[in-house]
């Protein structure tokens, strides 16, 4: 009896379990996307309670800056008007340390901060030492000469005399350490005293001197706590919401983020916009392709062909002019008026005449293009490589003897690449909490729904084929049994009265 009752309850339990799994799976399909979205919103906003706050505050990604110098091989020939020849030297690699200071949360859903940066030379990753000598253009001499081009001849002759007295030439041979972090030069004191305001610094002059042990200014960005639609966007920089370097409102706009995180839930139609104080402008990268980084799905964003295009090729860039050939950007207005230009390394993606004017350049996309790999669900960068080149426009200036007969040319000085990739424990934590858990939930909802439907199907089949009513079964069995034919004697035997049998005769 007990085994029969258990057999009757088993299909009922099976059916209830199937119904429960199917309902739970259907509910998860409806609710899991919303739950994941809410968790992402909660964990990527700039909030001390969010998962990504410590990652935003103390960037766990090891950043490296690799410097490649263009060593000039024929300085004397250049002074005679010949074509420059250069040889790439490097990389000279520096570990870059970043952490945010003066973090202040404001009442208007913004947070203000400074990002302190310092650099440490990495001999094991470098090809050469900081004591290596590099021949390169003397930026102070050629920059001052360019600024004096349209000044009276008397001033030019005075500057020529000053250059001669201080033994300044058009080209200089200095160490990597001096070029990077600064050197004492009497010319700096002379220019500062005779032409106040021409140079924005005093003391040592170096191309990266103002970046080491310093910050890029005071950023104020939206936290996304109250208004998620503006998360990470820059509200102002150094108290201003608009630049004054350029000649159009569009070029002077401070757009995008500070370049560390972007809004989540990206699509291939999304773009990465960020403001770079070093480039004195906002930049916009565009989607190229999808990919996978250490098991994490990513979107790769690259620089469009129009990033450094001149105004004739791309009219919106007209505000960055005066322009030269397309593919280089004039940054003199934000770099002490020296004729400096920003571009991709080796003039990649620029007018070919620029690379052809200098011997020793070989632009190619594999080595000289930049990219950012971003996790599209959270907007957090996984891997990046930003590469830019700094060049100086040089030419002979009438009245300044140090410039000789230099033919006009945009001469590359160096290019640098900043790279960083998430790794180690931060990568594992990110993968588990923001990739693996959502993926498990997404798979679980379909598994539950499928399992529930399968169990319900088994229950239905069992009810139809096995659990047929008992009465109907007996009738079916009786109908199926063959009837025995009646014997001719049967009625006589049934109707005959019961009486004792007679004794046999003796």
Secondary structure, DSSP 4 states (H G I P E B T S, - for coil): -HHHHHHHHHHHHHHHHHHHHHHHHHHHHHHHHHHHHHHHHHHHSS-TTSTTHHHHHS--SEEEEEEEEEEES-HHHHHTTPPEEEEEEEEEEEEEEEEEEEEEE-TTSEEEEEEEEEEEE-GGG-SS-TT-EEEEE-HHHHHHHHHTTTS-HHHHHHHHHHHHHTT--SEEEEEHHHHHH-B--HHHHHHHHHSTTSSS--S-B-TTTTTTTEES--EEEE-SSS-GGGTTBEEEETTBSB--SSSSTTTTB--SBSSSB--SS--TT-EEEEEETTTTEEEEEEEEEEEEETTEEEEEEEE-TTTT--TTTSGGGGGG-S--STTEEE-GGGTTT--EEEESGGGTTS-HHHHHTEET----HHHH--EEEEETTTTEEEEEEEEEEEEEEE---TT-GGGTTPPPEEEEEEEEEEEEE--HHHHHHHHIIIIIHHHHHHHHHHHHHHHHHHHHHHHHHHHHHT---HHHHHHHHHHHSPPPPPPTTHHHHHHSPP-PPPPPP-
